[in-house]
Amino acid sequence: MMTLIIAKLNRLPIKWKLVLWSSLLLFLLFAVYNLAQYWVINEWMKKQELVSMQKNMVELQDYFQEKRLALEPGNVTNTQKFLDNFNQSNQVIRILDAAGTPIITAADHLDSEWVSPKSVEHMETLNIWHLEEHLLVMRSPLVTPDFKGTLEIFNNLETFEQLSKLTLWVMLIGGAAAVLLSGLGGLVLARKLLQPVQMLAETIKNVKQKGMHERVRKVGNEDELSNLASLFNELMDQLEASFRQQKQFVEDASHELKTPISIIEGHLRLLNRWGKQEPMIVDESLTASLQEVERLKGIVQELLQLTRSEVSIPESDLEIFHMYEVIAGIVKSFSVLHPDFEFRTELEEIKSISIQMLPFHLEQTMLILLDNAVNYSLEPRNILLIGTQRGNGVQLQVIDQGIGIPESDLPHVFDRFYRVDKSRNREQGGTGLGLSIAKRIVESYGGEISISSKENQGTTVAIWFPTA
Ligand code: ADP
């Protein structure tokens, strides 16, 4: 049974859990506090009642000690008058003789019959119930040189009981109202608090049904939960952008692959139809097809490189090495490969500086930049490499005096498949992927890449890596 209730409670929505817990806690708090308060008030009032009775008792004892003859049978009427005056409402004062028979009784709004007379040797205090009435009884021996008997005072605690009951009711009603209010407060608070979460859940549902462009509506305040909603929105922005990029990438890649494939297809058809009769065509078509296959191979290879450069490299695979040595090696190979070019280097400043990366990645980046410099230079065929220290890193500039890039194309040259002059560039074997691969590699090491160019004057590409 208990486990069933707990399981049910656990399944409640957070809103109701909050309400339930806040009400329960407040109820417990109120119950404990009120009980304690009720008990303290009760005890205090009882004590006050007792003290007042004791005072009466002492005063009367003093009176009878002083007025020794007050209890003589001849003086009873006077004493009766005195006691009637002395007495308070809801109280009986009774004097018993030695045999325990009442000789004087003063009663005010209280029936003296409710408590039967009794002689005592010592003072006593009792609580007595007569039907519904609660009576406090105090008895004390009354001894003067001329008299021996008992003095009884008893008191109806009716007013006290009424007050006590009233207090209890006030507390009960107050408690119930407080619990109700706290429940309501909890409900309002829960609604307010959970609004962003609810909106988040709704948006996620919408994303599932309608697509990635759904966002959480802005909730005004800047608390943790609204921040969660903003974070979700940012995440969705990023995801959407990356989705769009992926789609664009696939479209671009298929477009790039389509051209060489169509060309090869054309040549194959030609061969199929005329090839048997005309050996000239065979030769021409095969050469052209092979060229296109080479191109296809190039594109596929670069695509692979591009995806590889996106994978993060484990720290343990990185090497610390002198940038200078790698650059010098590559420049040497390039001079052999392109004897018609003049390569100059100014690398003294970075000779002793180390960087941390895969040496293969630096080589790849350098190959891309030098390839471009060679491919897009006519005359003069000069290429300059300058290494400098900049901030807490090294900068390498590859400077050519080639055809340059028009200003309107400059912002796009790092985009995948972007080529400035498509027809001419195709002849040079460009795929438009080089610079975007270089950018990805450089940025994956926390570096920077930038390009500046003037048409017909030359281009400078600068890369910067943080030092190890
Ligand atoms: P590609 O494989 O076509 O060279 P890149 O991404 O390396 O692709 O370069 C993009 C385009 O930027 C090139 O098509 C070319 O038009 C232009 N470009 C890059 N480097 C240079 C340079 N050094 N001089 C002139 N144009 C350049």
Boltz pocket constraint, residues with backbone or C-beta under 6 A from the ligand:
constraints:
  - pocket:
      binder: B
      contacts: [[A, 368], [A, 369], [A, 372], [A, 373], [A, 376], [A, 400], [A, 402], [A, 403], [A, 404], [A, 405], [A, 413], [A, 414], [A, 415], [A, 418], [A, 419], [A, 420], [A, 421], [A, 425], [A, 429], [A, 430], [A, 431], [A, 432], [A, 433], [A, 434], [A, 435], [A, 436], [A, 458], [A, 459]]
      max_distance: 6.0
